[in-house]
Every structure is written in C-alpha cells, then in structure tokens.
Amino acid sequence: MKIRSSTQAPYTVRWLVAKALGLEMGKVEVETPFLGGAFGGKTPVFLEYLAALAARKFPGFTIKLENSRGRDMASSPSRLALEAVIRLGADVNGKILAARMEYLLDCGAYCDIAPNMAKAIAVDCSGPYNIENLYCDSLCVYTNHTYATSFRGFAHESYTFCLERTLDALADALHMDKLQLREINAIRPGDFTPTMVKTNASNLGNVAACINSLRSQLDWQAGERVQLENGLIRAKGISLLWKTPNPSLRASAGAVLTFNGDGSANLNVGVVEMGNGGKETLALLAAQRLRMAAGRVHVSFSVDTKLTPEYWKTVASLSSFLAGKAVIAACDDALRQLISQAAIVLRCSEEDLDYGQEKVFFKGEPDFCVGYQDLVSGVILSGGNSIGGQIIGRGSHVMRHTGPLAKDTGKGRTGHSWTVGAQGVEVEYDPKDHSYRLLRACTSMDIGAVQDFDAAVAMIRGGMSMGLSLARNEEYIYDEGARLLTASLRNYELLRIGEEPAYDVALITTPQADAPGGMRVFSEHGVIGMPAALANALSCAAGVSLDMLPLTPESIWYALGQESAL
Amino acid sequence: MIPCNFDYYRPESLQELGQAIREAPRPFQFLAGGTEIVTMAQAGEVAPKAVIDLKAIPACNKLAMENGRLHMGAALTLTQAATSGLFPLLGSVARRISDHTNQCTITLGGNICGTIAYREAILPLLLSEARAGFFRKGRVVEQKLADCFHGRLQREEETALLYLCVEQKYLSMPYVHVKKVKNEKIDYPLLTLAALKAPEGVRLAVSGLCSFPFLVECAALADPSRMPGQRAEAVIKSLPEQPRADSFASAAWRAFIMKQAVEDAIARLEGRGG
C-alpha cells in the first residue's frame, strides 16, 4: 500500500494505517511532499484511513480523497477551546505564594491529541514564574464540537492567556507595575518547574534578560496608558511565555549521510519540510559539523518512509534538536570513517589528522592531504588495489531522561529544555465605538545560539501574527443545535496584511549546552504570549476586564455593559 | 470549474440584445462582471442554459453628463464609477465594497441585481432619487428607482437593467459615508450608512443593518430643531424590521452602532461640533 499524504507525521500514518488494516508495516509506504504549511493541523491521521480502505477494496486503482475548505473546517480536527479558573495568592510585595488552577480543555467529539495538550498545560501551568505552592487540575472534556488537535503553541497560547490575564488582575489589586510583578516572580536557574524539574541556565535560558529587553522595546517607562487629544487611547499590554516539548516516550530520530563522487554530501532524514526551513537548518548543521560549505550538503524536501530512517513526527518545534542530534551523530560517524580511510592513504595514525574544506589533512601540514572526493567511494592505492568502501554515516537519537508524570504528584520530566520569552502589544483604542488598531507588537526571546538571524526573526514574527489573528478575529461559532456557522473563510476571519502592527523581535542568546549548535527550539513560540498581551493592552485601554476571546469591538462593548450592570 | 454547458451571447447593440433575449434557451442570466455567476455556477448553485453578456452594449457602458443628468451604464465597474470622480458619494461607497481587485470586476448593475443582499451601491442612488433605464420587451423604459426597488430590484427575468441616471444637483450635495465592520477593513458590512444633506434636510440610506438595504423614512430625521441623539433614537424606532443577528454581530450591537453612526452623520452634515 503506497500512501501519499499531506502530513507532518508520515511514520505515524504508516504505523496506524498498517495497524488498522492489519497490514505488515513493511508493506506500507508513505510519501510526503514539501508541504505548504501545517502548524500542527496535519498531525492527526484520519483521511488516510478512509482512502486506504477504499484502495484496499479496489486494488490497482489510485484513490484520492480531498476535503473542501468548508468540510475541512467543520470536520477535520481543529484548534482547541479552553476555560480556566485561576486563583493566585501573593504577599504585599507582589511575591506569589500560592496558586490553584483548573483548566478545562474542550476536546470536541473525539480524542486525538487533546489529552496530551491537557498534560502539556499542567507541565507548564505556572508560566515562567517560580510558584512554590501550586495545585493544578487540567482536564480534557468531550463535547459535541469539532474535535481538537495540536495547533502552533500546543495549548500554551490558550492557557497563557488565562494565566497572564490573572497576573494583570493581581498587579491591579496590588497597585503594582505589571512588568515589575513579572520580574519579581520570574523563574531563575535553580528554581523548580511545576513537575519538579530543576532548572539551570542551559535548560531554561534567561527570563530576566527577556523582560529587560521588552521593557526597552515597548518604552515601558514612558507609561502604560495615555489618552490622546483626539479622544483615542493608547495602551500597552505584556505577557511572558515559556514552553517545554511533550514528545512521546518513543520519539526517536535517525539520519543517514551519503556522499557523491565530487565530495558533496546527501543528508537523509525524515523531517517533513513545511515552509519552516527545517530541512535547511539540518543541512546547515551538517555542513558546519563536516566543515563543508553550506551548499555542499544536499537535502531532499520530500520524505519516503521506505527510504528514510524514521523521524518521530515533525511537531513540537523539536526537529532542530531531536533530528539535529541524529544528524550530528551521523556526521561524526562519517568523519570517523573519513579519517580512518585517510590514515591509510596518508600512512599515519588517525590522531595526526584534522579535516576541513572537504579534505582530511596532516595536522600542521595542510598540503599533505586527501580530498573527500577521493575517499568517499573507497580508495584506489598506488598499486591499483581498492580498499575501504563507501562512506556512509549513520546516527540516531532519543530524548534522554524524559518519562511519564507520577500519578499521585505529577512529578516528572517530559522535555529536554524550556524556551522563554517576553512579549508586548501596543494598541490605539476608540472608546466611542470600541474599535482599535494594532500599533506594535514586540518579542524578546532567548533562542540560544543563532544560526540564521533573519530566518529566526521571520519565524517569530509569523507566530506573533498568528497569535494576534487568533485573539482579534478568530472564532468558531455554533448555533443552538451545535451546528458550525463559521465553516468558511468568509465568516471565519483572519488578520490581513494592512491590519498588522509594526513587529519588533529581539533575540537573547544564552546557549543550551546539550543542543546542536547551542540552539534552543523556538519555531512555534512567537504565538504563545500574543493573545494575552493583546487582551492585557485592551483591558487597560478600555478599563474593563476582557477575559474572553476574540477581542472584537462588540465583545469590549458587551464587557463594559456587563460591568456597568453589576 | 463550471460543471455545466451554456450558450454565450454577446450583443453589441440594443437590437442584438433583443434578438438574444428572444433566442436564448431558458433559463438564461444576464452577465456583467460575472463574479456571482461564476462563483455560484462553480458551486453548483445555478446552472443557466445561456448567458447574455451586457458588457459590449454602448448604453451599458456610458459614463457622461447629459442634459443635466449623470448617466451611468449598468456594466460600469465599481472602480470605473469611483475613479471618474463624477459622483463622489457613489465613489466612496464603491471603494468599500469587497476589495479593490473585485471592485475592478463587480459592476453597478451586478451589485444591485445580484443575490448577495447588501447591494451597497444602491444607497447613493436611492438618496439621489435616481432613475433606472430598463430594456423591457424590446424597448427602453425609464422608471424612478425608488418605485421599483423594495429591498431588491423588482425586475422581470427577461428585463435587463441598462443604466442609472442621477440629476446633477445631487452630485455636489454634502454627504457622509461610513462602513462599520466586525473587525477587519475588508468585510461584509455590519452597517453601511450613506447620508446626503438635501435642501429639505438630511436623508439617510442603510445597508447591512436589516436583511435588505433601505431609505430611512422618519419625519424626525430632517427636523433641525431636535438634537442629533433624539433624531437617531427616532430613526431606530422607524426601522422596517429588527436589526439582523448573525455570526458577525448581535442585533443589539448593530442597533448601538447604527444609533452612533446616525448621530455622527447628522452632526457632521449640519456642522455641529463632535
């Protein structure tokens, strides 16, 4: 059975379809092309089952199954909805002493990955804050809505909205500056996370540096709220963010490196390319490790499960780490073979050799060398005999030290590190008709070592844009019969070009010791704090607590009406 | 892809138009910009046996002042009407219908006669007591637009809308146009309000508020002795039906922004502060 699918998880498709249809896994092949985007929505397996059943019924025929946009919006798994009740207790100086939280995740009609998201919320429920006494219930609830799957942020964009709105309310109650409240409670290396993982500078990054950077990006000292002469109000809102991944305990990556006759290399790894530059990042990592020029390591943008070693799923912003480790291991394996082969040719011991610019050379005598192209397919000695063989590098990696959460305490480690950041939004609000403009949106994020500055900024901006769109516009509306009214891009509204704010992204670079190239993962994180920051800005502007999304002029008007009715 | 075959007629004169109407298999549709027909045919919602393209008929493309009237062909695009600058209020309304790309294709006639209920282009025409020219049973017949437009244009299937005329005096009257949407600039209207300051007082026409566009009929509206706020209240009480409730807005929110927009429009047109 050959399946061609627009999916982030070709190996999962293979496993689940084989299992469901009782086929031998080795006889199911899944091909995934270069995708035009995914953001988590292409992780579930569902259309594949139907197409596979039809294909099995009609052997020899190609069955194509495609959802129209409307049907996709109504029945394909979509983004979650979340409700929460949060209680925070702090002393008069603003130090949070205790927190009690209940999160209810609207799972929809079927259970896909929503329980994992409920777990992910619990694992990170404190936000990047040190809360010594913490109780959290995170529940997944069946409803009759379209069922939920992962979306960029993996529920972090949703729970962060709830938490950060509560923090602003706490700041108001304490008559305290909102950024200062975050600063007082920020988690620092040595503090413990909600599931009792001890943090350090390597696995956490620098929250304080992010806050300081945001303070200057937003001109926070100039004031949080100002009324203009024309009656409009400008206000700022902030949010911190953090996230650790929650990969499956079975998550693993494999990588194979082969070489071409000219000494260039081919990197074979099962990461799906979906426009985030994942493959390119890995090729660059390999080139750096092999000390080759960037364009000399080639990657294929498509994945074929029959030809490529398994990569868990292209999710969780994890590829540069998990696949990166496997790629580094494959490079090191190839280098060992190159050096071993070169030692024979150069008639010396391996310790005498170094490598670079596609040559293996004698240390201190770079002219005494042999090029990669003369090593990669075996070596022909002066007598004419061939020795050695093709250089094929292989590497793999599994996540170390992760495991399930303890049933009674929730203690456990689900991911290898956190990525932290601080975000802010400034709006201009019209108190007459409650409309508003997005003026600017800022992010300061600790991404560790930076491989490609422009690509990193672009990635984070994309996340910020999605987060603002979510909070400002997007809503699934059901009627009284639970029918979806907004199964169309005509009335499910997205942020458009021209409505976007000015974006400002600053990168903090605390290296992560065990990460390839010292890079932290950050692909999805730009989205996480945006809904909270926007809601905080508008709550400040309008002088009312806005605790529901989306934030439309009508919803602001309604909240003001509710408050005056009390 | 349009999954049905149909005959295509492209008359270049009124005589040829008459011939096409006689000959075309039924049911047929008149085609101008085509944005609706193409979308609906692709979705399988309409399947005309023939389509009669009006774009080559001179009377449908005229855009000129003649005998003290502005003559606008029904096949003129919204962009053409706007960029001519001849009827600024119509230009202002046209520039907020859909988006610019579509404005280059959507026609005056298409926006008025189409099935989408907003028909925003009708508002300046109702306010300016426009007249409509029809091709009915082989002859050109003119009628006051307000007499044949009640929420939608009353027109027999085989009658084509050829042109609209507006008397010159209306073109330079002070006006207000505002479009309120849920959030983004390009969207269906929660409310599109057009207002004119005529010698006898302020006139208002509204789309998006109810399920059809209409001219406001409210005696208090033109009474300058009453405050704008009171007059806005009176207008709300005079609505032909309750404000719409849908996925874009509740009825209460529509009523709220309507009241504000009316008050604003009156204040601006009568030169009052705020």
Interface residues (C-beta under 8 A of the other chain):
Chain A: K432 D433 R472 N473 I477 L485 T486 R490 N491 E493 L495 R496 G498 E499 P550 T552 P553 E554 W557 Y558
Chain B: K180 K182 N183 E184 K185 I186 D187 Y188 S247 F248 A249 S250 W253 F256 I257 Q260
